[in-house]
Amino acid sequence: MKQVDRLIIEAKRIAGMSGKQLELARIEHDGGEWVSIAHVWDGVEGHAPTTERAPHTTMESAIDYIHDLAAQYPNSRDVTILIDDI
């Protein structure tokens, strides 16, 4: 199984999917603040994503934070930002 994992990692590296990537981002309105929640994943099956969570005073600063994470953890696909203001 370790050999298969190594081959998967090597294939992802060749395909340009090495390192952590921003997989999911959402912004929630919680009381008087906006909270950015982002899942960063290393692409390895069985590994759980890490969650980056940060409070902001404005929705714009929350969106900027997500864009900064997207630049820090580039993804091979576009990442949609969901804004929850229910």
Backbone hydrogen bonds in HBPLUS format (Angstrom, degrees):
<---DONOR---> <-ACCEPTOR-->    atom                        ^
c    i                          cat <-CA-CA->   ^        H-A-AA   ^      H-
h    n   atom  resd res      DA  || num        DHA   H-A  angle D-A-AA Bond
n    s   type  num  typ     dist DA aas  dist angle  dist       angle   num
A0005-ASP N   A0001-MET O   2.94 MM   4  6.29 159.8  1.98 153.4 158.8     1
A0006-ARG N   A0002-LYS O   2.92 MM   4  6.16 155.9  1.98 146.8 153.1     2
A0007-LEU N   A0003-GLN O   2.98 MM   4  6.24 153.7  2.05 144.8 152.0     3
A0008-ILE N   A0004-VAL O   2.91 MM   4  6.19 154.6  1.97 151.8 158.8     4
A0009-ILE N   A0005-ASP O   2.96 MM   4  6.18 164.2  1.98 152.1 156.0     5
A0010-GLU N   A0006-ARG O   2.89 MM   4  6.09 158.9  1.93 147.1 153.3     6
A0011-ALA N   A0007-LEU O   2.87 MM   4  6.05 156.0  1.93 146.1 152.7     7
A0012-LYS N   A0008-ILE O   2.93 MM   4  6.18 156.8  1.99 150.8 156.9     8
A0013-ARG N   A0009-ILE O   2.93 MM   4  6.15 151.0  2.02 146.0 154.3     9
A0014-ILE N   A0010-GLU O   2.96 MM   4  6.22 160.9  2.00 150.3 154.8    10
A0015-ALA N   A0011-ALA O   2.94 MM   4  6.11 149.3  2.04 142.1 151.1    11
A0017-MET N   A0012-LYS O   2.63 MM   5  4.84 164.3  1.65 158.9 153.0    12
A0016-GLY N   A0013-ARG O   3.07 MM   3  5.09 156.5  2.13 101.9 108.7    13
A0021-GLN N   A0041-TRP O   2.81 MM  20  5.44 155.2  1.88 145.2 151.3    14
A0041-TRP N   A0021-GLN O   2.90 MM  20  5.44 158.5  1.95 156.1 155.2    15
A0022-LEU N   A0073-TYR O   3.02 MM  51  5.42 150.9  2.10 145.1 138.6    16
A0023-GLU N   A0039-HIS O   2.86 MM  16  5.67 168.8  1.87 164.9 168.5    17
A0039-HIS N   A0024-LEU O   2.80 MM  15  5.16 164.1  1.82 154.3 158.2    18
A0082-LEU N   A0025-ALA O   3.20 MM  57  6.52 167.1  2.21 138.7 140.3    19
A0026-ARG N   A0037-ILE O   2.82 MM  11  5.32 155.5  1.88 154.3 162.3    20
A0037-ILE N   A0026-ARG O   2.81 MM  11  5.32 160.8  1.85 170.7 170.3    21
A0027-ILE N   A0082-LEU O   2.69 MM  55  6.15 149.6  1.78 160.1 169.6    22
A0084-ASP N   A0027-ILE O   2.67 MM  57  5.97 173.8  1.67 175.8 177.1    23
A0028-GLU N   A0035-VAL O   2.90 MM   7  5.17 159.4  1.94 144.7 148.8    24
A0035-VAL N   A0028-GLU O   2.77 MM   7  5.17 163.6  1.79 155.0 160.8    25
A0029-HIS N   A0084-ASP O   3.08 MM  55  6.33 137.4  2.27 166.5 175.4    26
A0030-ASP N   A0033-GLU O   2.81 MM   3  5.45 160.9  1.85 165.1 170.6    27
A0033-GLU N   A0030-ASP O   3.17 MM   3  5.45 170.1  2.18 124.0 125.4    28
A0034-TRP N   A0056-HIS O   2.88 MM  22  5.04 166.7  1.90 147.7 150.9    29
A0056-HIS N   A0034-TRP O   2.61 MM  22  5.04 140.5  1.76 157.5 168.2    30
A0036-SER N   A0054-ALA O   2.83 MM  18  5.23 163.6  1.85 160.5 156.1    31
A0054-ALA N   A0036-SER O   2.96 MM  18  5.23 154.2  2.02 143.6 151.2    32
A0038-ALA N   A0052-GLU O   2.81 MM  14  5.04 159.9  1.85 150.0 156.3    33
A0052-GLU N   A0038-ALA O   2.77 MM  14  5.04 164.1  1.80 153.8 158.4    34
A0040-VAL N   A0050-THR O   2.88 MM  10  5.29 164.7  1.91 155.2 160.1    35
A0050-THR N   A0040-VAL O   2.84 MM  10  5.29 152.4  1.91 163.2 157.3    36
A0047-HIS N   A0044-VAL O   3.01 MM   3  5.64 162.8  2.04 138.8 142.6    37
A0062-ALA N   A0058-THR O   3.24 MM   4  6.52 148.2  2.35 140.2 148.9    38
A0063-ILE N   A0059-MET O   2.93 MM   4  6.25 153.6  2.00 151.3 158.4    39
A0064-ASP N   A0060-GLU O   2.91 MM   4  6.17 159.1  1.95 148.5 154.5    40
A0065-TYR N   A0061-SER O   3.00 MM   4  6.14 150.9  2.09 139.4 146.6    41
A0066-ILE N   A0062-ALA O   3.16 MM   4  6.47 155.1  2.22 144.1 149.8    42
A0067-HIS N   A0063-ILE O   2.95 MM   4  6.27 158.1  2.00 151.7 158.1    43
A0068-ASP N   A0064-ASP O   2.89 MM   4  6.17 149.5  1.99 147.2 155.6    44
A0069-LEU N   A0065-TYR O   2.98 MM   4  6.33 153.7  2.05 147.0 154.0    45
A0070-ALA N   A0066-ILE O   2.88 MM   4  6.17 151.1  1.96 148.0 156.6    46
A0071-ALA N   A0067-HIS O   3.05 MM   4  6.34 141.9  2.20 140.6 150.1    47
A0072-GLN N   A0068-ASP O   2.95 MM   4  6.24 147.5  2.06 143.4 153.0    48
A0073-TYR N   A0069-LEU O   2.74 MM   4  5.86 156.4  1.79 155.0 160.7    49
